[in-house]
Structures are given as C-alpha cells and as structure tokens.
Amino acid sequence: MITLKKIISSIYVTEEEFITASGTLQTNIDSKPDTLLDLIDTPDAYDDEKYLRSTTSGTEWATISDVEGSYYKTNFELLSLDATNISNKYIDLAVAPKTDDSLQLIVQNGLKGILDTDYTVSGTRVDWSGKEWEDDLEEGDKIEVVCWY
C-alpha cells in the first residue's frame, strides 16, 4: 500500500519520495558553508583592516577610506596640565581632529570646552590664549579629550 503525503496545497508525493527529498534537503543543509570564505560570492582570502562591502556585482574587500569620508576613528586622551602648558596656553594632542569641531574637551572640574570661545584648534594644537579658558585652567587640571580623526 502506498501512502501519499500532502506537502503543499495540491501536490502529493509518496512517502518514499518525501523521505528521499527530506534526506537530500538535510544533507544539503548539513554541508552548508560554515565560514565566510566558503560562500560562493565572497573573496577567497581575508584582508586585515578591511571590511566586506556589497557591490552590484557581488562583494569586495574595502578600506574605511574607500567610503567617501563618512567614517572616523576615535582617539581618547587624558591630559594633565603642567606649568609649561599653563604658561604656553596650549596642549598638543596625539592626533589632529578631522575637522575643528570633531573634538570634545572636558576639564575634569566640569568645564566643557566650546570651540572658539574656550579654545581654538590648529592641527594637533589646542590653544586657549586670549580665550575663556585662559583664566580658568590651572596646573594639575586634567582634560579629557575625545578626538575624531
């Protein structure tokens, strides 16, 4: 006696066909790629410091700089002002911000720096000569720096 199974609204298959199809399907699932490199449309090797970008023709490894300047790296610093910083009225950062306003400065006494009011930026140099911070900063003050570059 042949038993029929209904698998989709009006398609019937024998139990033997169903078992064969199920087994084939399970085999295909079990043998799926388990790493990115085993997929059909991906590059065949990893490339350090890059990400996988989708394109109209598939995928490719791309660097952050390939993305029209919309991504930034972030640098964090905690600077302690010494007598020289106070006398010179500037500090030098480890990296230059991408733009003048891609910099956040907070003095640990609670003062949050405002560009052009408290300080100016030129390259890696933060200068407060003639600005509001000139009378506010003291030796030993710590400045938390977040710089997007």
N, C-alpha and C positions, 0 to 999 in steps of 0.2 A: 504494500500500500504506500503510495506517495503522498506525503503531507505537503501542502502548499502554505507558504507564509506570505502574508501581505506586508510588503516593506514600504511602499509608497502608494498613495490612494488607490491606484488601479493597476499596479504592477505586482505580479505574483511570481515567485520563484520557488523551486523545490528546496527542501531543507538542505540537501546536498549542495546545491548551488549557493545557498545562503552561507553555509559553513565555509565553503571554498572562498567566497568573496570576503567573508569576515576574516578568515585566516590571512588572506592576501593583504587586506587592509591593515591588519595588526602587524604583519611583517613589515609593511612599508612604514608604519608609524615607528616601530622598534628600530628601524635602520635609518631614521632621520639624522641629519647632521646635528652634532652636539656642540660644535664650536662655530664661531663666526666664519672662520676660514673655509669650512666645509660647505658653505652655501654656494649656490651656483653663480650669483651675480655680485659677489664681493671680491675685493682684491685678494691675491693669493699669499700675502705676507703682511705682517703688522709693520707699522712705521711709527716709531716713537715720537711723541709730542704732536701727533696729528689726530684728527677725528674723521669719522666716516661720513661723507656728505653725499646726499642723494642728488642725482642729476637726471636729466631727461633720458639719458642713455644707460643709466644704471647707477653705480656708486663709485666713489673715488676717495682716496685719502687726501685731506686738505689741511692746511695750516690755519691757525686763527687769523693770520694776516690776510688770508685769501677772502675774508668775509667783510670787505669794504669798511673796515674800521669800526664796526659796531661792538666789538668786544674789547674789554680792558683787563689787564692783570692788576692785582691789588698788592700793595706793599704796606705793611704795618710797622710803625716805629714808636718807641717811647724814648723821647729825648729829655735829658736832664740839663737844664741851662746852667752854664758855669759863668764865672766873672767875665771871661772873654766874650761869650755870647751877649751878655748884657751890655758890655762896653761897645761891641761892634754893632749891636742891634740887628743881628741876623743869625740864622742857622742854615746849615747846608743839609739837604735831605740825601738819602741814599739813591733815590731815583727822581727824575723830573716828572711831574704830572703831565698827562696827555694834553690837558688844557689847564689854564689857571684855575678854573672853577672845579676841577676834578681832584680837589684836595680838601681834606677836612682836618682842622686843627682844633684840639680841645685842651686847654690848660687844666691840669688836674684840680685846680682850685675852683673850677666851674665855668671859667670863661670859654665860650665857644668863639673861635675866631671868625671874623667876617672879612672876606676878601675886599681889598681897597679901603676898608675902614680901619681894621686892626693890623693888616699886613698886606704886602704885595709879594708876587711870585715872579721870579725870572730864572728859568731853567730849574736847577735844584735848590736855588737860594730863596729862602723866605726872609723878608726884610720888614722890620717894623719901625724903621727910622721915620720920625715925623707922623706916625700913626697912633691910634688909641693905645696900643699895647706898649708904646714907648715908656709910659709912666706906670703901667700895670705889672709888667713882668719883673721878676726878681731872681737873683741867683738861687739855684736849688729848685725852682719851679720845674715841673715835668709837663711836657707837651705830648699828648697822644696824637700821632699822625696817621691818617689813612690817605693813601695816595693811589689814585687810579692812573695807570700809565700804559 
